[in-house]
């Protein structure tokens, strides 16, 4: 395992750590967005299904 870069390191000063941080963040953000989209789709399906149930109950009356 590589030791973490510090201010004194040449790579750190070049900013290579920033790229990896940004990539990591973008990966997290994409996962977050995917999770949001998935949750919204599931929630929307639930609403549609419960709406259909209510509609069929109203029709059945």
GUZAFI-120844 format. One record per atom (N, C-alpha, C): residue number from 1; chain; atom name; x, y, z. Coordinates in Angstrom, 1 decimal, padded with zeros to 4 digits. Layout:
N
+-----+-------+------+--------+--------+--------+
|   n | chain | atom |   east |  north |     up |
+-----+-------+------+--------+--------+--------+
| NUM |     A |   CA |      X |      Y |      Z |
...
+-----+-------+------+--------+--------+--------+
This chain:
61
+-----+-------+------+--------+--------+--------+
|   n | chain | atom |   east |  north |     up |
+-----+-------+------+--------+--------+--------+
|   1 |     A |    N |  000.8 | -001.2 |  000.0 |
|   1 |     A |   CA |  000.0 |  000.0 |  000.0 |
|   1 |     A |    C |  000.9 |  001.3 |  000.0 |
|   2 |     A |    N |  000.6 |  002.2 | -000.9 |
|   2 |     A |   CA |  001.3 |  003.4 | -001.0 |
|   2 |     A |    C |  001.0 |  004.3 |  000.2 |
|   3 |     A |    N |  002.1 |  005.0 |  000.7 |
|   3 |     A |   CA |  001.8 |  005.9 |  001.8 |
|   3 |     A |    C |  001.1 |  007.2 |  001.2 |
|   4 |     A |    N |  000.2 |  007.8 |  002.0 |
|   4 |     A |   CA | -000.5 |  009.0 |  001.5 |
|   4 |     A |    C |  000.5 |  010.1 |  001.1 |
|   5 |     A |    N |  000.2 |  010.9 |  000.0 |
|   5 |     A |   CA |  001.1 |  012.0 | -000.4 |
|   5 |     A |    C |  001.0 |  013.1 |  000.6 |
|   6 |     A |    N |  002.1 |  013.8 |  000.8 |
|   6 |     A |   CA |  002.1 |  015.0 |  001.7 |
|   6 |     A |    C |  002.5 |  016.2 |  000.9 |
|   7 |     A |    N |  002.4 |  017.4 |  001.5 |
|   7 |     A |   CA |  002.8 |  018.6 |  000.8 |
|   7 |     A |    C |  004.2 |  018.6 |  000.2 |
|   8 |     A |    N |  005.1 |  017.8 |  000.8 |
|   8 |     A |   CA |  006.4 |  017.8 |  000.4 |
|   8 |     A |    C |  006.7 |  017.0 | -000.9 |
|   9 |     A |    N |  005.7 |  016.1 | -001.2 |
|   9 |     A |   CA |  005.9 |  015.2 | -002.4 |
|   9 |     A |    C |  005.8 |  015.9 | -003.7 |
|  10 |     A |    N |  006.6 |  015.6 | -004.7 |
|  10 |     A |   CA |  006.6 |  016.2 | -006.0 |
|  10 |     A |    C |  005.3 |  015.9 | -006.7 |
|  11 |     A |    N |  004.8 |  014.7 | -006.6 |
|  11 |     A |   CA |  003.5 |  014.3 | -007.2 |
|  11 |     A |    C |  002.4 |  015.2 | -006.6 |
|  12 |     A |    N |  002.4 |  015.4 | -005.3 |
|  12 |     A |   CA |  001.4 |  016.2 | -004.7 |
|  12 |     A |    C |  001.4 |  017.6 | -005.3 |
|  13 |     A |    N |  002.6 |  018.2 | -005.4 |
|  13 |     A |   CA |  002.7 |  019.6 | -005.9 |
|  13 |     A |    C |  002.3 |  019.6 | -007.3 |
|  14 |     A |    N |  002.5 |  018.6 | -008.1 |
|  14 |     A |   CA |  002.1 |  018.6 | -009.5 |
|  14 |     A |    C |  000.6 |  018.5 | -009.6 |
|  15 |     A |    N | -000.1 |  018.1 | -008.6 |
|  15 |     A |   CA | -001.6 |  018.1 | -008.6 |
|  15 |     A |    C | -002.1 |  016.7 | -009.1 |
|  16 |     A |    N | -001.3 |  015.7 | -009.2 |
|  16 |     A |   CA | -001.8 |  014.4 | -009.7 |
|  16 |     A |    C | -002.9 |  013.8 | -008.7 |
|  17 |     A |    N | -002.7 |  014.2 | -007.4 |
|  17 |     A |   CA | -003.7 |  013.7 | -006.4 |
|  17 |     A |    C | -005.0 |  014.3 | -006.6 |
|  18 |     A |    N | -005.1 |  015.5 | -007.2 |
|  18 |     A |   CA | -006.3 |  016.2 | -007.4 |
|  18 |     A |    C | -007.2 |  015.4 | -008.4 |
|  19 |     A |    N | -006.5 |  014.9 | -009.5 |
|  19 |     A |   CA | -007.2 |  014.2 | -010.5 |
|  19 |     A |    C | -007.8 |  013.0 | -010.0 |
|  20 |     A |    N | -007.1 |  012.2 | -009.2 |
|  20 |     A |   CA | -007.6 |  011.0 | -008.6 |
|  20 |     A |    C | -008.8 |  011.3 | -007.7 |
|  21 |     A |    N | -008.6 |  012.4 | -006.9 |
|  21 |     A |   CA | -009.7 |  012.8 | -006.0 |
|  21 |     A |    C | -011.0 |  013.1 | -006.8 |
|  22 |     A |    N | -010.8 |  013.8 | -007.9 |
|  22 |     A |   CA | -011.9 |  014.3 | -008.7 |
|  22 |     A |    C | -012.6 |  013.0 | -009.3 |
|  23 |     A |    N | -011.7 |  012.1 | -009.9 |
|  23 |     A |   CA | -012.3 |  010.9 | -010.5 |
|  23 |     A |    C | -013.1 |  010.1 | -009.4 |
|  24 |     A |    N | -012.5 |  010.0 | -008.2 |
|  24 |     A |   CA | -013.2 |  009.3 | -007.2 |
|  24 |     A |    C | -014.5 |  009.9 | -006.9 |
|  25 |     A |    N | -014.5 |  011.3 | -006.8 |
|  25 |     A |   CA | -015.8 |  012.0 | -006.5 |
|  25 |     A |    C | -016.8 |  011.8 | -007.6 |
|  26 |     A |    N | -016.3 |  011.9 | -008.8 |
|  26 |     A |   CA | -017.3 |  011.7 | -009.9 |
|  26 |     A |    C | -017.9 |  010.3 | -009.9 |
|  27 |     A |    N | -017.1 |  009.3 | -009.6 |
|  27 |     A |   CA | -017.6 |  007.9 | -009.4 |
|  27 |     A |    C | -018.6 |  007.9 | -008.4 |
|  28 |     A |    N | -018.3 |  008.5 | -007.2 |
|  28 |     A |   CA | -019.3 |  008.5 | -006.1 |
|  28 |     A |    C | -020.6 |  009.2 | -006.5 |
|  29 |     A |    N | -020.4 |  010.3 | -007.2 |
|  29 |     A |   CA | -021.6 |  011.1 | -007.6 |
|  29 |     A |    C | -022.4 |  010.3 | -008.6 |
|  30 |     A |    N | -021.8 |  009.6 | -009.5 |
|  30 |     A |   CA | -022.5 |  008.8 | -010.5 |
|  30 |     A |    C | -023.3 |  007.7 | -009.8 |
|  31 |     A |    N | -022.7 |  007.1 | -008.8 |
|  31 |     A |   CA | -023.4 |  006.0 | -008.0 |
|  31 |     A |    C | -024.6 |  006.6 | -007.3 |
|  32 |     A |    N | -024.3 |  007.9 | -006.8 |
|  32 |     A |   CA | -025.4 |  008.5 | -006.0 |
|  32 |     A |    C | -026.6 |  008.8 | -006.9 |
|  33 |     A |    N | -026.3 |  009.4 | -008.1 |
|  33 |     A |   CA | -027.3 |  009.7 | -009.1 |
|  33 |     A |    C | -028.0 |  008.4 | -009.5 |
|  34 |     A |    N | -027.3 |  007.4 | -009.8 |
|  34 |     A |   CA | -027.9 |  006.1 | -010.2 |
|  34 |     A |    C | -028.9 |  005.6 | -009.1 |
|  35 |     A |    N | -028.4 |  005.7 | -007.8 |
|  35 |     A |   CA | -029.2 |  005.3 | -006.7 |
|  35 |     A |    C | -030.5 |  006.1 | -006.7 |
|  36 |     A |    N | -030.4 |  007.4 | -006.9 |
|  36 |     A |   CA | -031.5 |  008.3 | -006.8 |
|  36 |     A |    C | -032.5 |  007.9 | -007.9 |
|  37 |     A |    N | -032.0 |  007.7 | -009.1 |
|  37 |     A |   CA | -032.8 |  007.4 | -010.2 |
|  37 |     A |    C | -033.6 |  006.1 | -010.0 |
|  38 |     A |    N | -032.8 |  005.1 | -009.5 |
|  38 |     A |   CA | -033.4 |  003.8 | -009.2 |
|  38 |     A |    C | -034.5 |  003.9 | -008.1 |
|  39 |     A |    N | -034.2 |  004.7 | -007.0 |
|  39 |     A |   CA | -035.2 |  004.9 | -006.0 |
|  39 |     A |    C | -036.4 |  005.6 | -006.5 |
|  40 |     A |    N | -036.2 |  006.6 | -007.4 |
|  40 |     A |   CA | -037.4 |  007.3 | -007.9 |
|  40 |     A |    C | -038.2 |  006.4 | -008.8 |
|  41 |     A |    N | -037.5 |  005.6 | -009.6 |
|  41 |     A |   CA | -038.3 |  004.7 | -010.4 |
|  41 |     A |    C | -039.1 |  003.7 | -009.6 |
|  42 |     A |    N | -038.5 |  003.2 | -008.5 |
|  42 |     A |   CA | -039.2 |  002.3 | -007.6 |
|  42 |     A |    C | -040.4 |  003.0 | -007.0 |
|  43 |     A |    N | -040.1 |  004.2 | -006.5 |
|  43 |     A |   CA | -041.2 |  005.0 | -005.9 |
|  43 |     A |    C | -042.3 |  005.3 | -006.8 |
|  44 |     A |    N | -041.9 |  005.6 | -008.1 |
|  44 |     A |   CA | -042.9 |  005.9 | -009.1 |
|  44 |     A |    C | -043.8 |  004.7 | -009.4 |
|  45 |     A |    N | -043.1 |  003.5 | -009.4 |
|  45 |     A |   CA | -043.8 |  002.3 | -009.7 |
|  45 |     A |    C | -044.8 |  002.0 | -008.5 |
|  46 |     A |    N | -044.3 |  002.3 | -007.3 |
|  46 |     A |   CA | -045.2 |  002.0 | -006.2 |
|  46 |     A |    C | -046.4 |  002.9 | -006.3 |
|  47 |     A |    N | -046.2 |  004.2 | -006.6 |
|  47 |     A |   CA | -047.3 |  005.1 | -006.7 |
|  47 |     A |    C | -048.3 |  004.7 | -007.8 |
|  48 |     A |    N | -047.7 |  004.3 | -008.9 |
|  48 |     A |   CA | -048.6 |  003.8 | -010.0 |
|  48 |     A |    C | -049.4 |  002.6 | -009.6 |
|  49 |     A |    N | -048.7 |  001.7 | -008.9 |
|  49 |     A |   CA | -049.5 |  000.4 | -008.5 |
|  49 |     A |    C | -050.5 |  000.8 | -007.5 |
|  50 |     A |    N | -050.2 |  001.7 | -006.5 |
|  50 |     A |   CA | -051.2 |  002.0 | -005.5 |
|  50 |     A |    C | -052.3 |  002.8 | -006.1 |
|  51 |     A |    N | -052.0 |  003.7 | -007.1 |
|  51 |     A |   CA | -053.0 |  004.4 | -007.9 |
|  51 |     A |    C | -053.9 |  003.5 | -008.6 |
|  52 |     A |    N | -053.4 |  002.4 | -009.2 |
|  52 |     A |   CA | -054.2 |  001.5 | -010.0 |
|  52 |     A |    C | -055.1 |  000.7 | -009.0 |
|  53 |     A |    N | -054.5 |  000.4 | -007.8 |
|  53 |     A |   CA | -055.3 | -000.3 | -006.8 |
|  53 |     A |    C | -056.5 |  000.6 | -006.4 |
|  54 |     A |    N | -056.3 |  001.9 | -006.1 |
|  54 |     A |   CA | -057.3 |  002.8 | -005.7 |
|  54 |     A |    C | -058.3 |  002.9 | -006.8 |
|  55 |     A |    N | -057.8 |  003.1 | -008.0 |
|  55 |     A |   CA | -058.8 |  003.2 | -009.2 |
|  55 |     A |    C | -059.6 |  002.0 | -009.3 |
|  56 |     A |    N | -059.1 |  000.8 | -009.2 |
|  56 |     A |   CA | -059.9 | -000.4 | -009.3 |
|  56 |     A |    C | -060.9 | -000.5 | -008.2 |
|  57 |     A |    N | -060.5 | -000.1 | -007.0 |
|  57 |     A |   CA | -061.5 | -000.1 | -005.9 |
|  57 |     A |    C | -062.6 |  000.8 | -006.2 |
|  58 |     A |    N | -062.3 |  002.0 | -006.7 |
|  58 |     A |   CA | -063.4 |  003.0 | -007.0 |
|  58 |     A |    C | -064.3 |  002.5 | -008.1 |
|  59 |     A |    N | -063.7 |  001.8 | -009.1 |
|  59 |     A |   CA | -064.5 |  001.2 | -010.2 |
|  59 |     A |    C | -065.4 |  000.1 | -009.6 |
|  60 |     A |    N | -064.8 | -000.7 | -008.6 |
|  60 |     A |   CA | -065.6 | -001.8 | -008.1 |
|  60 |     A |    C | -066.7 | -001.4 | -007.3 |
|  61 |     A |    N | -066.8 | -000.1 | -006.8 |
|  61 |     A |   CA | -067.9 |  000.3 | -005.9 |
|  61 |     A |    C | -069.2 |  000.4 | -006.7 |
+-----+-------+------+--------+--------+--------+
